[in-house]
C-alpha cells in the first residue's frame, strides 16, 4: 500500500455511498484540570475548562466515513428529546443524510459523559436506552432498508446492543444487501453471532471473539481455532479480529490468514478505534480494494485513532502522511545479508509475509517497475536480491552491466514497492533464499515452476512460488538495440 494508491482512493471516495444502521448516541466530553481532592469525599475535583459534544456509537462510524470523503446515510432511532435534537443537529452540521432516522417519543436518546483531566478519563456517566425498539418502529426500519438498500455501495451495521439492531432489523438489512449484491460489514456485540448470518465480514475484538467462540485466545493457534468456530457458525466470507497492540488478523473463507502488525505510534485512548476500523474497511472495500488491502488501510487508520483522546475521526491526509512515513530512504534499504537476516526474522515474527525476488535490473525500465509492484502486492514486504557486477558479467557477457551495482541498488531502493535490497555475487540466489526463508518466491512469467531456483527450499517450510507476468516488449536488450539503431551512424 503506497501513497499514490491511497491518494487515488481518497480522490474518488466521494463517489462511495454508505448506509450505516445502528445505535446512535451523543458523546459529551468535559475537559479540565484535577489539582486537588474534594473536602467532602476522597475524590478528585475537576475544574472544567472545555465542553464538547461528539457523535457517538454508530454516529462515530458515520462521522469517520464522512471524514474519509464518503456520502453517508443513517438508518436508526432516537428519542423525541433534547439529546435527540442535538444529535440530529450534529449530523446536519456534517452534511449527513438523516431522512431514515426515526423518532420514538417513548425512547430516551443515549448520552455518555466523559470527564477527562491530564489526558486521563476520570469517570464516565451513561444515560441511555437499552431496550429493543417497538415493533412498529422496527417495521419502519425494515421497510426503509428494503426499499433503499440498492442505492448504496456498502451497508455497515454498527451494533452497540442498545436495541436498534434487533434480529429482525439485522436480517432485513442482510437480506436486502444480498439481493442488491452489496457487502455488509458488521461490528458485532454479544456472544451469539448467529443473528449476523449472511454478513460479508465481522470485526470483533479479541475479547468479543473469545465470548462468541467460547475459546480463550492466548496465541495464534487458539485465535485461528476461535475464528474457525465463528466463521462456521455465521457462514462468513471474512472475519477481522482486532488484537490491540498485536494488530489485526484477517481470516477468509478460502482459508487465507493474514496477520497485520499494529502501526500505532503512541496509545492515548482506544475509544472508538473499532468504529474507525469499520469505516476504513467500508471505504476500502467499496472503492474496489481487496479485503486484505482494506484491512491494511483500516490498520493504519486505527493506529492514528488510538493516538487521540476520545472518539475521534481520522482524515485522508493523516492516512496519506502515515503511509508516506513508511517509505524509507534508499540508503536505509540496502543491506548486507548478515544484517538483513535478523531484520527479516523480526519482520516475520511481527506477522509479515516476506516476498523475495531477484535479478540484474540493468537499465531500469517500466517493465521492471510493474513486475516489482506486482511482486510486492503478493505479501507485506519485498526483498530484492540484486546480482553484483561480476555476477551480471558471467550471466550477460563482458559488456554488461551498463549500470554498476551501487547505482542499480540505489535506483531500486528508491522504489516504494521495495523494502530491502541485498547484493549477491553468486550466479543464483540460492544462498539468499536459504538464509532469508521468504514466504513467497516471485519470478518472471517466462520461467516454468520447476525451473525456479529455490522452489524446493521455499516449499519445504510451507512457502510458495508465484510467477509474475512481465509487460510485453519491455526489456533492457530492446532499449540497447534501439539506442544503437538511433545513434550508431553518428
Buried (B, 14 or more C-beta within 10 A) or exposed (E): BBBEBBBEBBEEBEEBBBBBBBBBBBBBBBBBEBEEEEEEEEEBBBEEEEEEBBBBBBBBBBBBBBBBBBBBBBBBBBBEBEBBBBBBEBBEEBEBBBEBBBBBEEBBBBBBBBBBBEEEBBEEEEBBBEEBBBEEBBBBBBEBBBEBBEEBBBBBBBBBEBBBBBEBBBBBBBBBBBEBEBBBBBBBBEEEBEBBEBBBBBBBBBEBBBBBBEBEBEEEEBBBBBBBBBBEBBEBBBBBBBBBEBBBBBBBEEEEBBBBBBBBEEBBBBBBBBBBBBBBBBBBBBBEBEBBBBBBBBBBBBBBBBBBBBBBBBBBEBBBEBBEEEBBEBEEBBBEBEEBBEBBEEBBEBBBBBBBBBBBBBBBBEBBBBBBBBBBBBBBBBBBBBBBBEBBBBBBEEEBBBBEBEEBBBBBBBBBBBBBBBBBEBEBBEBBBEBBBBBBBBBBEEBEEEEBBBBEBBEEEEBBBBBBEBBEEBBBEEBBEEEEEEEEEE
